[in-house]
Amino acid sequence: MRRTKIVATIGPATSEMEPLRQLLEAGVDVVRLNAAHADMETHSANVRRVRELSQVLGRSIGTLVDLPGPKIRSGIIVNGEVELANGQEFILSGSDDGRGDERHVATTLSDLAHWVLPNDDVYLADGAIVLRVIESLGNDVRTEVVRGGTLRSRKGMHLPRAEAHVEPFTERDALALEMAIAAKVDFIGLSFVRRAEDVERVRAMLPKRGVRPALVPKIETAAAIDNLDGIVRAADAVMVARGDLGIQMPARSVPLLQKEIIRHCNLAGKPVITATQMLESMTRSPLPTRAEVNDVANAVLDGTDALMLSEETAVGLYPSQTVRMMSEVAESAEGWPRQRVAPAATGADGDRVAWAVAHAAVQAAEELGVAAILCPTRSGQTAHRVAAFRPKVPIAGISTSSQVLGDLSLVWGVRPLVVPANSDPGEQLRLAVVAARSAGLVREGDLLAFVFGSAGPRAGSTDSVRIVRV
C-alpha cells in the first residue's frame, strides 16, 4: 500500500466527470484547483464533482485551491501557444490586446517598462524562455530572445527586483479565498509567501467558526528560504514549489533546498508537498524519462508527504496513466531503507505529552507487530502526530467529520475513514474496528494499537494508547 500521497491538478483534460473519475480511480488523494486559471464558478463546479465522485468511490479525497498570488504572468496567446526562436526580437507590452503572437505578448504589469533596465533577463513560461531587455518604449519593453521555446497563454514570468514591488495578497486572491471558503475546500495554497506574517494575514481572514481550511504556503522565493523556520511554524502544511524557486535561486541549489525544506517540515511534524515538473514529459508522452522517475523516487526518499502533478493532469494527454506511474514509483521507493527523521520532542505545537504518547505508540506498535494503528480523532492532530514518526504499519485516521478526513488526505500514510457519531467511548472503538475491517486494514485475530485523546471539551490532545486484539 502506497503511503506517499498524490496531489493532482485538474484542468481542461480532467474536469469532465468521466476523465475525473478515471483520475481519482488511478489513486489521487488530493485534487488541486489552480485559481490562476479558469474562473471561480468553474472551480466551484469542479469541487462539487470531486465530492460527488468521492461518495461514489467511497474514499475521502481532499481539495486544494491554489491562490493565484501576485505572480506576474504573460497574457493571452492567439491559438493558445507560439514558438519563440533564439535571437528574434520580442515585445512585452504593458497594454493587453488579448492577441499575443510570435512578435509580442501582454503582461499583467501595466508599468512593466518602469521595472526593467537594459540587459536585464526576463523569464517567461516559468523560466523555460529567457529574454534580454534591449530598451523600454513607452509602456512596452523591447527584448531579444536568448533562450527560445513554447510560450502558452497566461504562463508565469519572473523579473529582477519585482518581488519588492508587489503585495503577497491581491484582490484576485481575496475572490479566490472567498470561493474556496464557500466551497468548504480542505486546503488553501498561498503563492509567493515571503515571511510568516503573510500566512498569518490570510489566517486572520478565515471564518472564526465552522470550516477553516488548512493553509499551505508555497516556498518559491529567496525571501521564503531566508524565513523558512517562521513560515513552517505558521503553516499547516508546506509546498516545495520548485519551478519559481528555480528561477530565483541557482538551479544547482534547488535539489539541496528541496531536501532542506522537507527536513524542516519533518522535524516540525508538518506535511510537505513536493511539486513542479515531476513527470512533465508525460504531458505529451505515455512514458516518463528516467530522470523524472529518479526525481519522484528521490522526493520520497527525502521524506515528502505528498507529490504533486500540474500540467501532466490538467492539460496532459495521459492524466490517469501519469498518476498510476507516480504511484508505482512512489511505492517502490518507499520499500527502500532510509533513515527516518523524527520530529522534535515538542513538535510544532509545543504539546510535549501528545508527541511523546504518539512516539511511544509507534514504538509499541512496531515492536508488537500490530496490523494497524487506529487514530480516532476530532481534530486530526492525533493522526498527524503518529504519521510524523513514519511507522512501518498502516495508520487509519478515523473521524465523524468530513473536514477532518479531508485534512488527513494529505498526511503521509494515513487512510482517512469515516464512522457514525457516537458519544459512548467503547462504542467509538468498536466502530473504528468495523471501519478498519471494511477497509481491509485488519482481520480477525489481529493486534491493533489505538491512539487517541481522552474525552473532554478540548480537541487536539493525544494522551492514550491501547493495544487490543480483534
C-alpha positions as CSV (number, residue, x, y, z in Angstrom):
1,M,0.0,0.0,0.0
2,R,1.4,3.4,-1.1
3,R,2.0,5.7,1.9
4,T,3.1,8.9,0.0
5,K,0.0,11.0,-1.1
6,I,-0.6,12.2,-4.7
7,V,-1.9,15.7,-5.4
8,A,-3.2,16.2,-9.0
9,T,-4.3,19.4,-10.7
10,I,-7.5,19.3,-12.7
11,G,-8.0,21.4,-15.8
12,P,-9.4,21.0,-19.3
13,A,-8.2,17.5,-19.7
14,T,-9.8,16.2,-16.5
15,S,-12.6,18.5,-15.4
16,E,-15.4,16.5,-17.0
17,M,-17.0,13.7,-14.9
18,E,-15.6,10.6,-16.7
19,P,-11.9,11.8,-17.0
20,L,-12.1,13.0,-13.4
21,R,-13.4,9.6,-12.3
22,Q,-10.6,7.9,-14.1
23,L,-8.1,10.2,-12.5
24,L,-9.4,9.6,-8.9
25,E,-9.6,5.8,-9.5
26,A,-5.9,5.9,-10.6
27,G,-5.0,6.9,-7.0
28,V,-5.3,10.7,-6.5
29,D,-5.6,11.6,-2.8
30,V,-6.0,15.4,-3.2
31,V,-7.3,17.4,-6.1
32,R,-5.7,20.8,-6.8
33,L,-7.6,23.7,-8.4
34,N,-5.4,26.5,-9.7
35,A,-7.2,29.8,-9.2
36,A,-4.7,31.5,-11.6
37,H,-6.6,29.7,-14.4
38,A,-10.3,29.5,-15.1
39,D,-13.0,31.4,-13.2
40,M,-14.3,30.8,-9.7
41,E,-17.6,29.3,-10.9
42,T,-15.7,26.7,-12.8
43,H,-13.6,25.8,-9.8
44,S,-16.7,25.6,-7.6
45,A,-18.3,23.2,-10.1
46,N,-15.1,21.1,-10.0
47,V,-15.2,20.9,-6.2
48,R,-18.8,19.6,-6.4
49,R,-17.8,16.9,-9.0
50,V,-14.9,15.8,-6.8
51,R,-17.3,15.5,-3.8
52,E,-19.8,13.5,-5.8
53,L,-17.2,11.1,-7.0
54,S,-15.7,10.8,-3.6
55,Q,-19.1,9.5,-2.4
56,V,-19.4,7.1,-5.3
57,L,-15.8,5.7,-4.8
58,G,-16.2,5.5,-1.0
59,R,-13.0,7.5,-0.4
60,S,-12.1,10.8,1.3
61,I,-10.5,12.9,-1.4
62,G,-9.1,16.3,-0.4
63,T,-9.5,19.6,-2.3
64,L,-6.8,22.3,-2.5
65,V,-7.4,25.7,-4.1
66,D,-4.1,27.4,-5.1
67,L,-4.5,31.2,-4.8
68,P,-3.0,33.0,-7.8
69,G,-0.9,35.3,-5.7
70,P,1.0,38.3,-7.1
71,K,2.6,36.1,-9.7
72,I,3.5,38.1,-12.8
73,R,2.1,36.4,-16.0
74,S,2.3,36.8,-19.7
75,G,-1.1,37.4,-21.5
76,I,-3.3,35.5,-23.9
77,I,-1.7,33.9,-27.0
78,V,-3.8,33.5,-30.1
79,N,-4.4,29.8,-30.7
80,G,-3.0,29.0,-27.2
81,E,0.7,28.8,-27.9
82,V,3.6,30.2,-30.0
83,E,7.2,29.3,-30.6
84,L,9.9,31.8,-29.9
85,A,13.3,31.4,-31.6
86,N,16.7,32.3,-30.3
87,G,17.9,35.7,-31.5
88,Q,14.5,37.1,-32.5
89,E,13.1,40.4,-31.1
90,F,10.0,40.1,-28.9
91,I,7.9,42.9,-27.3
92,L,6.5,42.7,-23.8
93,S,3.5,45.0,-23.7
94,G,2.1,47.0,-20.8
95,S,-1.3,47.1,-22.5
96,D,-3.4,43.9,-23.2
97,D,-4.9,43.5,-26.6
98,G,-5.6,39.8,-26.0
99,R,-3.8,38.8,-29.2
100,G,-0.3,37.7,-28.3
101,D,1.7,36.1,-31.1
102,E,5.3,35.4,-32.2
103,R,6.1,39.1,-32.1
104,H,4.5,40.4,-28.8
105,V,2.5,39.4,-25.7
106,A,0.9,41.4,-23.0
107,T,1.7,41.1,-19.3
108,T,-0.1,41.6,-16.0
109,L,2.1,44.6,-15.3
110,S,0.9,47.8,-16.8
111,D,4.1,49.6,-15.6
112,L,6.4,46.9,-16.7
113,A,8.6,49.3,-18.6
114,H,9.5,51.2,-15.3
115,W,10.7,48.0,-13.6
116,V,13.4,46.8,-16.0
117,L,16.7,48.0,-17.2
118,P,18.7,47.3,-20.4
119,N,20.5,43.9,-20.2
120,D,18.1,42.6,-17.5
121,D,17.0,39.0,-18.1
122,V,13.2,38.3,-18.1
123,Y,12.0,34.7,-17.7
124,L,8.8,33.5,-19.4
125,A,7.0,30.2,-19.3
126,D,8.0,29.7,-15.7
127,G,11.7,30.0,-16.6
128,A,11.8,28.0,-19.8
129,I,12.2,31.0,-22.0
130,V,14.8,33.8,-21.4
131,L,14.6,37.3,-22.8
132,R,17.2,40.1,-22.5
133,V,15.9,43.6,-22.3
134,I,17.1,46.0,-25.1
135,E,15.1,49.1,-24.2
136,S,11.8,50.5,-22.9
137,L,9.5,52.1,-25.4
138,G,6.7,53.9,-23.6
139,N,4.7,51.1,-21.9
140,D,6.4,48.4,-23.9
141,V,9.7,46.6,-23.4
142,R,11.8,45.6,-26.4
143,T,13.7,42.3,-25.9
144,E,15.9,39.7,-27.6
145,V,15.1,36.0,-27.1
146,V,18.2,34.4,-25.5
147,R,16.6,31.0,-25.0
148,G,13.6,30.2,-27.0
149,G,10.8,27.7,-26.5
150,T,7.0,27.3,-26.5
151,L,5.1,30.2,-24.9
152,R,1.5,29.4,-23.9
153,S,-1.2,31.7,-22.6
154,R,-1.0,33.1,-19.0
155,K,2.3,31.5,-18.1
156,G,4.4,32.7,-15.2
157,M,7.1,35.5,-15.6
158,H,9.9,36.5,-13.4
159,L,11.6,39.9,-13.4
160,P,14.6,41.1,-11.5
161,R,13.7,43.2,-8.4
162,A,10.0,42.6,-8.9
163,E,9.4,41.0,-5.6
164,A,9.8,44.3,-3.7
165,H,7.1,45.9,-5.8
166,V,4.2,43.5,-5.2
167,E,1.9,42.7,-2.3
168,P,1.7,38.9,-1.5
169,F,-2.1,39.0,-1.3
170,T,-4.1,40.5,-4.2
171,E,-7.7,41.3,-4.9
172,R,-7.9,38.2,-7.1
173,D,-6.6,36.2,-4.1
174,A,-9.4,37.6,-2.0
175,L,-12.1,36.5,-4.5
176,A,-10.5,33.0,-4.8
177,L,-10.3,32.7,-1.0
178,E,-14.0,33.7,-0.7
179,M,-14.9,31.0,-3.2
180,A,-12.7,28.4,-1.5
181,I,-14.3,29.1,1.9
182,A,-17.8,28.9,0.4
183,A,-17.0,25.6,-1.3
184,K,-15.5,24.2,2.0
185,V,-12.3,23.1,0.5
186,D,-9.7,21.4,2.7
187,F,-6.5,23.4,1.8
188,I,-5.6,26.8,0.6
189,G,-2.3,27.2,-1.3
190,L,-0.6,30.6,-0.7
191,S,1.6,31.8,-3.5
192,F,4.8,33.8,-3.2
193,V,4.9,33.8,0.6
194,R,7.9,35.7,1.9
195,R,7.5,35.6,5.7
196,A,5.4,34.1,8.4
197,E,3.3,37.2,8.6
198,D,2.0,36.6,5.1
199,V,0.5,33.3,6.3
200,E,-1.0,34.8,9.5
201,R,-2.6,37.6,7.4
202,V,-4.6,35.1,5.4
203,R,-5.4,33.0,8.6
204,A,-7.0,36.1,10.1
205,M,-9.4,36.2,7.1
206,L,-10.7,32.7,7.7
207,P,-14.1,32.2,9.4
208,K,-13.9,32.1,13.2
209,R,-16.3,29.2,13.3
210,G,-17.1,26.3,11.0
211,V,-14.9,25.1,8.2
212,R,-11.3,26.6,8.4
213,P,-9.2,25.3,5.5
214,A,-5.5,24.4,6.2
215,L,-3.0,26.9,4.9
216,V,-0.2,25.7,2.6
217,P,2.4,28.4,1.9
218,K,4.5,27.7,-1.2
219,I,8.2,28.1,-0.8
220,E,9.2,29.7,-4.1
221,T,11.1,32.8,-3.3
222,A,14.6,33.6,-2.0
223,A,12.9,35.6,0.9
224,A,10.9,32.5,1.9
225,I,14.1,30.5,2.1
226,D,15.6,33.1,4.4
227,N,12.5,33.0,6.6
228,L,11.8,29.2,6.4
229,D,11.7,28.4,10.1
230,G,9.0,31.0,10.8
231,I,6.9,30.1,7.7
232,V,7.0,26.4,8.6
233,R,5.8,27.2,12.2
234,A,3.0,29.4,10.9
235,A,1.9,26.8,8.2
236,D,-0.5,23.9,8.4
237,A,1.5,22.2,5.6
238,V,4.1,23.4,3.1
239,M,4.7,23.1,-0.6
240,V,8.1,23.0,-2.2
241,A,7.4,24.9,-5.4
242,R,10.5,24.2,-7.4
243,G,9.6,26.0,-10.6
244,D,9.6,29.6,-9.4
245,L,12.2,28.7,-6.7
246,G,14.5,27.5,-9.6
247,I,14.2,30.9,-11.2
248,Q,15.0,32.9,-8.1
249,M,17.8,30.6,-6.9
250,P,20.6,28.9,-8.9
251,A,19.3,25.7,-10.5
252,R,22.1,23.7,-8.8
253,S,20.8,24.7,-5.4
254,V,17.2,23.6,-5.9
255,P,17.7,19.8,-5.2
256,L,19.5,20.7,-1.9
257,L,16.9,23.3,-0.9
258,Q,14.2,20.6,-1.5
259,K,15.9,18.3,1.0
260,E,16.3,21.1,3.5
261,I,12.7,22.3,3.3
262,I,11.4,18.7,3.6
263,R,13.7,18.1,6.6
264,H,12.4,21.3,8.3
265,C,8.8,20.1,7.8
266,N,9.6,16.6,9.0
267,L,11.2,17.9,12.2
268,A,8.2,20.2,12.8
269,G,5.7,17.4,12.1
270,K,4.2,19.4,9.2
271,P,3.0,17.7,6.0
272,V,5.1,18.8,2.9
273,I,4.3,18.6,-0.8
274,T,7.0,18.4,-3.5
275,A,5.8,20.0,-6.7
276,T,6.6,21.1,-10.3
277,Q,7.7,19.1,-13.4
278,M,7.8,15.8,-11.6
279,L,6.6,13.8,-14.6
280,E,6.3,16.7,-17.1
281,S,7.2,14.7,-20.2
282,M,4.1,12.6,-19.6
283,T,2.1,15.7,-20.6
284,R,2.7,14.5,-24.2
285,S,4.3,11.1,-23.8
286,P,2.9,7.9,-22.3
287,L,6.2,7.2,-20.5
288,P,8.3,9.4,-18.3
289,T,12.1,10.0,-18.7
290,R,14.4,8.1,-16.4
291,A,15.4,11.4,-14.8
292,E,11.8,12.1,-13.9
293,V,11.4,8.6,-12.3
294,N,14.6,9.3,-10.3
295,D,13.2,12.7,-9.3
296,V,9.9,11.2,-7.9
297,A,11.8,8.4,-6.1
298,N,14.3,10.8,-4.5
299,A,11.5,13.1,-3.2
300,V,10.0,10.1,-1.5
301,L,13.4,9.2,0.0
302,D,13.8,12.8,1.1
303,G,10.7,12.3,3.3
304,T,8.0,14.2,1.4
305,D,4.4,13.5,2.5
306,A,3.0,14.2,-1.0
307,L,3.9,14.5,-4.7
308,M,2.1,16.9,-7.0
309,L,1.2,16.8,-10.7
310,S,0.4,20.1,-12.5
311,E,0.2,20.3,-16.3
312,E,0.5,16.5,-16.5
313,T,-3.0,16.0,-15.3
314,A,-4.5,19.5,-16.1
315,V,-3.8,19.6,-19.8
316,G,-1.9,16.4,-20.5
317,L,-2.7,13.6,-22.9
318,Y,-2.2,10.8,-20.3
319,P,-3.5,12.0,-16.9
320,S,-4.6,8.8,-15.3
321,Q,-1.6,6.9,-16.7
322,T,0.6,9.6,-15.1
323,V,-1.0,9.1,-11.7
324,R,-0.5,5.4,-11.9
325,M,3.1,5.8,-12.9
326,M,3.8,8.2,-10.0
327,S,2.0,5.8,-7.6
328,E,4.2,2.8,-8.8
329,V,7.4,4.8,-8.5
330,A,6.5,6.2,-5.0
331,E,5.5,2.8,-3.6
332,S,8.7,1.2,-4.9
333,A,10.8,4.0,-3.3
334,E,9.0,3.5,0.0
335,G,10.4,0.0,0.1
336,W,14.0,1.2,0.2
337,P,15.5,1.5,3.7
338,R,16.0,5.1,4.8
339,Q,16.8,6.9,8.0
340,R,13.6,8.3,9.5
341,V,13.7,11.9,10.6
342,A,11.7,12.1,13.9
343,P,10.0,15.3,14.8
344,A,11.3,17.4,17.7
345,A,10.1,16.4,21.1
346,T,7.6,19.2,21.3
347,G,6.5,19.2,17.7
348,A,5.4,22.5,16.2
349,D,2.6,23.0,18.7
350,G,4.7,22.5,21.8
351,D,2.5,19.7,23.3
352,R,5.2,17.5,24.8
353,V,2.8,14.9,26.2
354,A,0.9,14.5,22.9
355,W,4.1,14.0,20.9
356,A,5.6,11.6,23.5
357,V,2.5,9.5,23.5
358,A,2.4,9.4,19.7
359,H,6.1,8.4,19.6
360,A,5.6,5.7,22.3
361,A,2.5,4.3,20.4
362,V,4.6,3.9,17.2
363,Q,7.4,2.2,19.1
364,A,5.0,-0.2,20.8
365,A,3.1,-0.9,17.5
366,E,6.2,-1.8,15.7
367,E,7.6,-4.0,18.5
368,L,4.4,-5.9,18.8
369,G,3.8,-6.2,15.1
370,V,0.3,-4.8,15.2
371,A,-1.8,-4.8,12.0
372,A,-2.6,-1.1,12.1
373,I,-2.6,2.0,14.2
374,L,-6.1,3.4,14.6
375,C,-6.5,7.0,15.5
376,P,-10.0,8.1,16.4
377,T,-9.8,11.9,16.2
378,R,-11.9,15.0,16.4
379,S,-9.3,17.4,15.0
380,G,-7.0,15.1,13.1
381,Q,-4.0,16.0,15.2
382,T,-3.5,12.5,16.7
383,A,-3.2,11.0,13.2
384,H,-0.8,13.9,12.2
385,R,1.4,13.2,15.2
386,V,1.5,9.4,14.7
387,A,2.3,9.8,10.9
388,A,5.1,12.2,11.7
389,F,7.1,9.3,13.1
390,R,6.7,7.3,9.8
391,P,5.6,4.0,11.3
392,K,6.1,0.8,9.3
393,V,2.4,-0.2,9.9
394,P,-0.7,1.3,8.3
395,I,-2.4,4.3,10.0
396,A,-6.1,4.9,10.0
397,G,-7.4,8.4,10.8
398,I,-10.9,7.8,12.0
399,S,-13.5,10.6,12.4
400,T,-17.1,11.6,12.0
401,S,-16.0,14.9,10.4
402,S,-15.6,15.2,6.6
403,Q,-13.4,18.3,7.2
404,V,-11.0,16.3,9.4
405,L,-10.9,13.4,6.9
406,G,-10.2,15.9,4.1
407,D,-7.3,17.3,6.0
408,L,-5.9,13.8,6.6
409,S,-6.0,13.1,2.9
410,L,-2.6,14.9,2.6
411,V,-0.9,13.3,5.5
412,W,1.7,10.6,4.8
413,G,0.5,7.0,5.4
414,V,-2.9,8.0,6.9
415,R,-6.0,6.2,5.5
416,P,-9.0,8.5,6.3
417,L,-12.0,6.5,7.4
418,V,-15.5,7.8,8.3
419,V,-17.5,6.5,11.2
420,P,-21.0,7.5,12.5
421,A,-21.2,9.8,15.5
422,N,-21.5,8.1,18.9
423,S,-20.9,9.5,22.4
424,D,-20.0,6.2,24.1
425,P,-16.2,5.7,24.2
426,G,-16.5,1.9,24.0
427,E,-18.8,2.1,21.0
428,Q,-16.4,4.5,19.3
429,L,-13.6,2.0,19.5
430,R,-15.9,-0.8,18.1
431,L,-17.0,1.4,15.2
432,A,-13.3,2.2,14.5
433,V,-12.5,-1.5,14.3
434,V,-15.5,-2.1,12.0
435,A,-14.3,0.7,9.7
436,A,-10.8,-0.6,9.6
437,R,-12.0,-4.1,8.8
438,S,-14.2,-2.8,6.0
439,A,-11.2,-1.0,4.6
440,G,-9.2,-4.2,4.6
441,L,-6.6,-3.0,7.2
442,V,-7.3,-5.6,9.9
443,R,-8.7,-9.2,10.1
444,E,-10.0,-11.4,12.9
445,G,-7.3,-12.1,15.5
446,D,-5.0,-9.2,14.6
447,L,-3.5,-6.9,17.2
448,L,-4.4,-3.2,16.9
449,A,-3.0,-0.1,18.5
450,F,-5.5,2.6,19.4
451,V,-4.1,6.1,19.9
452,F,-6.5,8.8,21.0
453,G,-7.2,11.7,23.3
454,S,-9.3,11.4,26.5
455,A,-12.9,12.6,26.3
456,G,-13.3,16.2,27.1
457,P,-14.0,19.6,25.7
458,R,-10.6,20.2,24.1
459,A,-10.0,18.5,20.7
460,G,-6.4,18.0,19.6
461,S,-4.9,16.3,22.7
462,T,-3.3,12.9,22.4
463,D,-2.8,11.1,25.8
464,S,-3.9,7.4,25.5
465,V,-2.7,4.2,23.9
466,R,-4.5,0.9,24.0
467,I,-3.4,-2.4,22.4
468,V,-6.3,-4.8,21.6
469,R,-6.9,-8.0,19.7
470,V,-9.7,-8.1,17.2
